[in-house]
Amino acid sequence: MLWNKISGNAKIQNKRGANMTLGNKIKQLRENKKYSQEELADLLKVHSVTISKWENGTQEPRAKRLSELANTLNTSVEYLMGL
């Protein structure tokens, strides 16, 4: 995978060349767990607007929230960040 920083929004490029933003990964993982934005927000003790901002790329989670998010979605911070 290649790591790119584009317009303040982290993008991941997979082996097939398709770009996947951090927000797209969050959304995909959330939907795989069948959580609504509101349900995920409740689990993380944040507002649902925050989840929406993470998913649409207007805001990124801080380190502490990123770790909590990864744990809640059963993934790793490294996966989310494309490392």
C-alpha positions, -999 to +999 in steps of 0.1 A: +000+000+000+011+035-007+005+064+018-005+098+004-016+130+021-039+148-002-057+181+007-055+173+044-074+140+039-054+108+043-057+085+013-047+049+010-038+034-023-043-004-024-026-029-047-053-025-073-047+013-074-081+022-059-078+051-034-095+046+000-096+075+024-094+071+062-131+081+062-140+055+036-123+028+058-142+040+089-175+040+070-169+005+055-159-010+089-189+007+106-213-007+080-197-042+082-204-041+120-240-029+111-236+002+133-254+034+124-233+066+128-254+073+160-246+038+174-209+042+168-209+077+183-226+063+214-200+036+218-172+062+214-190+088+235-188+114+207-215+132+187-229+115+156-218+147+137-182+138+146-186+104+130-200+120+099-171+145+097-146+116+100-163+097+073-166+126+049-130+137+055-137+172+070-121+161+103-098+133+114-099+115+148-072+125+173-048+097+183-068+087+214-100+085+195-083+067+166-072+040+190-107+037+205-122+036+171-099+008+160-107-012+191-145-007+186-143-017+149-120-047+157-092-034+135-058-017+141-047+019+140-021+008+115-048-006+092-068+026+095-038+048+088-025+025+060+008+017+077 
